[in-house]
């Protein structure tokens, strides 16, 4: 699944050690889309390597590819939205916008008509 929007919040990172003794790190981010009625999504990036690779910054436009899962804890269920890919949207849209603002395209010349010609077709 994917969600495109602007990063509006970066929550503090969480760190710990698993039962097997492996260190882990995770961080949550909040993204808001640009629909008529904007929606927000809080997603998690798990792993120090992914956090460094994604390098998500406040205010940037991103496309989040994610998986949704649910887990049970003490008779309650919790959803987990975990990102597995982040793409910068601004970098992809900058080139087309620049192309649109380049030199305007002139319309084709109007066909010429001669008054003495009985044929009203321009060819």
C-alpha positions as CSV (number, residue, x, y, z in Angstrom):
1,X,0.0,0.0,0.0
2,X,1.1,3.6,-0.5
3,X,0.4,7.0,1.1
4,X,1.6,10.3,-0.3
5,X,1.8,13.4,1.8
6,X,3.9,15.9,3.8
7,X,5.8,14.9,7.0
8,X,4.2,17.0,9.8
9,X,5.6,15.3,12.8
10,X,8.7,13.2,13.8
11,X,8.3,11.3,17.1
12,X,11.2,10.5,19.3
13,X,13.1,7.3,18.4
14,X,12.7,4.2,20.6
15,X,15.5,1.8,21.3
16,X,15.9,-1.5,23.2
17,X,17.2,-4.9,23.3
18,X,15.3,-8.0,22.3
19,X,15.0,-11.2,24.3
20,X,17.7,-12.7,22.2
21,X,20.1,-9.8,23.1
22,X,19.9,-8.0,19.7
23,X,19.7,-4.2,19.8
24,X,16.8,-2.5,17.9
25,X,15.7,1.0,17.0
26,X,12.4,2.3,15.7
27,X,10.9,5.7,15.0
28,X,7.4,7.0,14.1
29,X,6.5,9.7,11.6
30,X,3.2,11.4,10.8
31,X,2.3,12.2,7.2
32,X,-0.7,14.3,6.0
33,X,-2.1,14.0,2.5
34,X,-3.5,16.8,0.4
35,X,-7.1,15.5,-0.2
36,X,-10.1,17.9,0.1
37,X,-10.4,16.4,3.6
38,X,-6.8,15.7,4.6
39,X,-6.0,12.5,6.4
40,X,-3.0,11.7,8.6
41,X,-1.1,8.5,8.9
42,X,1.4,7.6,11.6
43,X,3.8,5.0,10.4
44,X,6.9,3.3,11.9
45,X,10.4,2.7,10.4
46,X,12.1,-0.2,12.1
47,X,15.8,-0.6,12.2
48,X,18.7,1.8,12.5
49,X,19.8,1.0,8.9
50,X,16.4,1.9,7.5
51,X,16.2,5.1,9.5
52,X,19.6,6.2,8.2
53,X,18.7,5.1,4.6
54,X,15.3,6.9,4.6
55,X,16.6,10.0,6.4
56,X,13.1,11.5,6.7
57,X,12.9,15.2,7.3
58,X,10.1,17.4,8.7
59,X,8.2,19.2,5.9
60,X,9.2,17.1,3.0
61,X,6.8,15.4,0.6
62,X,7.2,11.6,0.5
63,X,5.5,8.5,-0.9
64,X,5.4,5.9,1.9
65,X,5.1,2.2,0.8
66,X,4.0,0.2,3.9
67,X,2.5,-3.0,5.2
68,X,-0.3,-3.2,7.8
69,X,-0.4,-5.8,10.5
70,X,-2.2,-6.2,13.8
71,X,-1.1,-7.8,17.1
72,X,-2.8,-8.7,20.3
73,X,-1.6,-7.6,23.7
74,X,-3.5,-8.2,27.0
75,X,-6.8,-8.9,25.2
76,X,-6.5,-5.7,23.0
77,X,-5.6,-5.4,19.3
78,X,-3.2,-2.8,17.9
79,X,-2.5,-2.0,14.3
80,X,1.0,-1.6,13.1
81,X,1.9,0.4,9.9
82,X,5.5,-0.3,9.0
83,X,7.2,1.5,6.1
84,X,9.4,-0.6,3.9
85,X,10.2,2.1,1.2
86,X,10.2,5.9,1.1
87,X,10.4,8.0,-2.1
88,X,10.8,11.7,-2.2
89,X,7.9,13.2,-4.2
90,X,9.4,16.7,-4.7
91,X,12.4,15.4,-6.7
92,X,10.0,13.5,-9.0
93,X,7.7,16.4,-9.6
94,X,10.4,19.1,-10.0
95,X,11.4,18.1,-13.5
96,X,7.8,18.2,-15.0
97,X,7.0,21.5,-13.3
98,X,10.2,23.0,-14.8
99,X,9.3,21.7,-18.2
100,X,5.8,23.3,-17.9
101,X,7.4,26.7,-17.2
102,X,9.8,26.7,-20.1
103,X,9.1,28.5,-23.4
104,X,5.5,28.4,-24.4
105,X,4.4,26.4,-27.3
106,X,3.1,28.5,-30.2
107,X,-0.2,27.5,-31.8
108,X,0.0,26.3,-35.4
109,X,-0.5,29.0,-38.0
110,X,-4.1,29.6,-39.2
111,X,-4.9,28.3,-42.6
112,X,-5.0,30.9,-45.4
113,X,-8.3,31.4,-47.3
114,X,-8.6,33.1,-50.7
115,X,-11.8,35.0,-51.4
116,X,-11.8,34.0,-55.1
117,X,-11.8,30.3,-54.4
118,X,-15.2,28.6,-54.4
119,X,-13.9,25.7,-52.4
120,X,-14.3,26.5,-48.6
121,X,-11.9,23.7,-47.6
122,X,-8.4,25.0,-46.5
123,X,-6.6,22.2,-48.4
